[in-house]
Amino acid sequence: MSTRTRPRAHPDDATTTYREALREGLREALTSDDRVFLMGEDVGRYGGCFGVSLGLLEEFGPERVRDTPLSESAFVGAGIGAALAGMRPVVEIMTVNFSLLALDQILNNAATLRHMSGGQLGVPLVIRMTTGAGRQLAAQHSHSLEGWYAHIPGLRVLAPATVDDARHVLAAALADPDPVLLFEHGSLYNAAGMLDPAVHDVDLDSAAVRREGADVTVVAYGGCVSKALEAAEALAEEGISAEVIDLRTLRPLDDATVVGSVRRTHRAVLVDEGWRSGSLSAEIESRICEQAFFDLDAPVERVCSAEVPIPYARRLEEAALPQPAGIVAAARRVVS
Amino acid sequence: MAEFTMPSLGADMDEGMLSEWLVHPGDRVTRGDVIAVVETAKSAIEVECFDSGTVKALLVDEGTTVPVGTPLARIGTTAEARPAESRPAGRPPVESPPASTPLVRRLAEDRHVDLAAVHGSGPGGRITRADVEHAEPEPESAPAPEREKTAPTPRPAKPARSDNSTGERPAPGRVKSSPLARRLATELGVELSDVVGTGRGGTVRAEDVRSAAAAEGARRPVIPDAARAATARLMSRSKREIPHFYLSTTVDMAAALEWMHARNRELPLSARLVPAALTFKAVAMAARKVPELNGHWGDDGFVPAEEVRLGVAVSLRGGGLVAPALAHADTLSLPEVMAALKDLVARARGGRLRASQTADPSLTVTNLGDQGVEAVFGVIYPPQVALVGLGRIVERPVAVNGLLGVRPVLTATLSADHRAADGATGARLLTAMDRLLQQPEEL
């Protein structure tokens, strides 16, 4: 990958990228807890398919940063076993599309063992994977299936959208006694930002209000948060004040923040890179209708991906994905 | 050709405001159909017509105040108005939009056709697709922009996706409004149908309701004040003109309540009786036995009424009273009395009484028992000559057959017009009522 970078020389420098922030989180976890190790396809010698673990093999050695064979089911299963045995494994799956090969391990084992053992067994496993489109990687590498995982009880599903959340999310995920899925949107790895020195952790139970507003609530997560913020900026120029909520945790959903915001703005636009039918956005819309029906002044709008396999051609791919212009148009429809 | 005139909706009504037409010229109406809403000093009342036929012309515009008796509409009574229009007796048909399928409604909306004006050729008068396709569009509509799907305006007339479009159309007769707007309308006491919607497709939104509420507050005094004033006028007249006398008796309710509880065990929850159904029925039957108190005092003295139209005093939430009537209250069965009472109170409080419910009662009952008082000595509604007051049913030590017992008792009072009746007449009414309540199975 041409975008691969060496570990930064000055970790205290406040400007960082999403990729570097994740790497710092990994480095911190590997340093502070002997039970933590990283495994997955190409995470060691190659430095990770998206360059997240670059340099960690050299720093922590092959016991702690392990390259695995190309078998998602096998190495996720191994991670579950290690977690059951008291380790704190971090398993990387290249993309969410490939995670389907390990769906049996994730759903039938990781998510269920606490329940089936009457609480005797826990699976403190963190699975990281890339999700989302926008980089012309075509239909087998570009889908957003995190909404499927958010359907499964027994899992916690996270989607960090900012460098601060990327930096601190792993520590919080490792602290969870149950399996946690971490979705890193592929288009965010190069996103640069200032780390807030005052932030030392992530509250995994709360959605974050990224921008306050009074006229419409825009709910987004992961790769769509920056698009929502861009749309809010454009809307502000038209005199429409949009509140942008970053869900941050897709399961369990923070209803209180979303519904509380809709109760103030009376309108909602939901942005979801998943397909519309049966999507996470459908679930959020349901909850808004269940809990804030008589506060709604307009039908809830959704901006989702077109219901097609994500196309390869650049313009088609752009057209298939939620874009700021579509969010702006949806916000206008509910406000005007 | 028949004329539909401004009805007299109470002894004190000499004019009324035609606030809403519920029919259009050309509509078929059947005797008993509610065709207009008339606003009096007390409330808005749905008015039925007394003829069957076709509405030929509306003679008075909405919002116009005219004297009682003024012709409001002409109704062409053709012989062809099907005589065997068999509707369930005693229940006027509710006005409903013509039967049509969702497809037909969508088509009508797309083509700007008013379904109410379309003659249905399908089974049971149902409007078919062909009927809509052959119907004339409404004149004021401009169908062109509706078709442009790719309008780059900030407010696209129609989203291209089909899964959004079903919410675009209101059911006929329903005001399209947001949930928040509906909640606000209830809270602010705004009638949604009076609000002009500025949202997509004329949807009424919160802002529209707020501005309507602000405008309404500035424009006209609220109805409760009018009701208060009407009550004030009527009661002053009563005390000025009517020499009242008052009687009171204590009724042992043990037998009636015991019978009622037994009966309720057999009835579905929604139909269960309350003591008021029994006491009201008893008053109505007593009034039939004492016709000297069931009627009206006019210029020529007392005129007995032909039936017992039992007035029921209902206090309005905003203040003031109305006393709509239960027709033939003495002949209704107890479940019928119960259902009619519920309907009367709901309609009175909703400001939507039917004309047949406001025509002069012949005797009024006021029941303040549920307000916790033990006795009420009321003021007669002129031109009636009597009013029965009912208090709360309370348990009291009472001598029964020479022994002291605890019994549920009710204080029933009579306010009567001394011009029309004497104390002995009044006593007969109260004792008749007492006797009936001791034999509840006779009610």
Boltz contact constraints between the chains, C-beta under 6 A:
constraints:
  - contact:
      token1: [A, 266]
      token2: [B, 180]
      max_distance: 6.0
  - contact:
      token1: [A, 293]
      token2: [B, 179]
      max_distance: 6.0
  - contact:
      token1: [A, 294]
      token2: [B, 179]
      max_distance: 6.0
  - contact:
      token1: [A, 294]
      token2: [B, 183]
      max_distance: 6.0
  - contact:
      token1: [A, 295]
      token2: [B, 180]
      max_distance: 6.0
  - contact:
      token1: [A, 296]
      token2: [B, 179]
      max_distance: 6.0
  - contact:
      token1: [A, 296]
      token2: [B, 180]
      max_distance: 6.0
  - contact:
      token1: [A, 297]
      token2: [B, 178]
      max_distance: 6.0
  - contact:
      token1: [A, 297]
      token2: [B, 180]
      max_distance: 6.0
  - contact:
      token1: [A, 297]
      token2: [B, 205]
      max_distance: 6.0
  - contact:
      token1: [A, 297]
      token2: [B, 206]
      max_distance: 6.0
  - contact:
      token1: [A, 298]
      token2: [B, 178]
      max_distance: 6.0
  - contact:
      token1: [A, 299]
      token2: [B, 167]
      max_distance: 6.0
  - contact:
      token1: [A, 332]
      token2: [B, 154]
      max_distance: 6.0
  - contact:
      token1: [A, 336]
      token2: [B, 154]
      max_distance: 6.0
  - contact:
      token1: [A, 336]
      token2: [B, 155]
      max_distance: 6.0
